[in-house]
Structures are given as structure tokens and as C-alpha cells.
């Protein structure tokens, strides 16, 4: 995979833009998943992915092939999403009122339930909106996206201790939020 | 015990929601949308980069050069004006100091008038013939004395 991507990058650097399309097609789902989970909004996530890919294209000359392309690209995508998140937070504070019936449907005893993008966004925003940016990012990247601590450190530029502390506070706040949501299934757990 | 159970329940709730979100990855419905938009943005970016690299025409280059020269000249003029202004103000200050140090006696008043009001030679000669004679003689011998010292009045 790494060899394939190295040869594609060589083609892009030589001026073959169609090769870049291949990269976008191969990695768009992964990038979208990451930005979506950070932003909790489908359209904003798509815009962040597009911006991120342009930044990837601009920075390709500085990419070193001994480094994992996926990690490098994820870092750029995460930064594009973080920039967008800061803009959104400045522009509008999203007010969400958790709907007990909706939560009831989503959590009906089966954690393997399939959710639509809208529903995922709804839950992410219920849990993460209102958290300080660093706590939100650490929680979403570490717990929801499932990135390793080292990867989160590389993306956010925070030490391991600060990541742990942010994660602790984020989880605490999220637990308190969950406690405040009152729906029948949760009482049965 | 009850508190611990509550804590476990809460952890379980969080775990359950987290695993629910982990299992449900957001998915793109239209797989062509992002590549299409990215390629369009890429073309725009390329044309922007090309126009930035494009060498300017000779007229534009001349205009840019002229503009830079004008800016540099304006800055030089401003500096020159500042220096001149400073020199004039400092000279005026020192003049004021000198005139205020002249004794207030008839000869001193004459000197001050001479310096500040610029009385003409003729009017001085007519009004104070003896003093004018002395003043001319003194200032011929010591050109700077006129401003710095008082003049002895002849009996």
C-alpha cells in the first residue's frame, strides 16, 4: 500500500493531477469519517475534507515516504476540521435539545444498531457540544475515532499527560450529560 | 456500594454510547462529489499559482518600479522635513534662551529689540546714535557678543 501511494505521489509531483484523483477516491471515506466525527455536521465535514485534500496537494512535496501517508493525511484533515470547528463555534452556538424519543429509538437495547449520518451527528453533538475544544477533540479522536494516544499527540501537539487529563475531564462531562438525558432504556441499564 | 454501582452504570452507559458510535462510521452517499469538487478546486488553485508566477508586462513593471521610487522619495522627504523642523525648533529654543538671559536694562532692551523685532539700522541710528555706534563697534570686534552679553552704556 505504502509503495503504491509512494508511486502515486511521485506521479502527482510530476504534474499528473489524475493521480491525485486516485488518492482522493481512495482516502475520502477515511477523511470524511474523521472530519465528521470532529465536527458533527455532514456538510461541514465534506467542506473540511475538500480543504484538507487541497492542503494535502499543496504539501505533497514536503511529504516523506518513510512516514505513513494515512497518518500524515489524517493530521492534515484533522487540522482542517479543527479550523472549521473554531469558525463554526465563533459564528453560531448550536443549541440542541436531546429528544428522549429519538434517543429511545437509537439506544433500544442493541449497540449494533445501524445509524444514519444525521443520527450519528445528533449524538456526537449531544455529547461533545459545550466541551472545551481540546477536551472535545481528545474525546472524539481517542474514544470515538479510536486513534492511538501517539496519533492524538501528533495531531493536537499535546503531551501524553495533557491528553490523559483532557480525556478524563471530557469523559466526566460526557457522563454528566448522559445522566441528564432521561429516557426509559437508560434506566434499565 | 450503591454509589459504586451507580458509577458502574454510568460507565456502562458511556461505554455503550461510545461503542455505538464506533460501530457506526459516517458514510459518504455520493462517492463522486468530493473528488469532483476537489479537482475543480485544484484547477482554480493551479491557475492562481500560475498567475502569481506570471512575469508582469514591461509597463506594469515600470509602474511598480515608479511606485516604489515614489514611496522611497516620500519617505526621504518626510525624514528631511523632520530633521529640518527639529533644527529650526532647537535654534529657536536656543535663541529664546539667549534673549531671555540678556539683562533688562536700556541697552539690553535695545539688543532684544534688535534681535527680536529686527529694527532697521536707520531707525536705531536715529533713536540711539551713541549706543548704535558702540553696538556696531562691539559687534565688529566680537560678533557673538551681541546676543550673549549686555552692553555698557556710555555716560
Interface residues (C-beta under 8 A of the other chain):
Chain A: X17 X20 X21 X24 X25 X28 X29 X32 X33 X36 X37 X42 X45 X46 X49 X50 X53 X54 X57 X58 X106 X107 X111 X112 X113 X114 X115 X117 X119 X120 X121 X123 X124 X127 X143 X144 X146 X171 X174 X175 X178 X179 X186 X189
Chain B: X9 X10 X11 X12 X13 X14 X16 X17 X18 X19 X20 X21 X22 X23 X24 X25 X26 X27 X28 X31 X33 X34 X35 X37 X38 X39 X41 X42 X45 X46
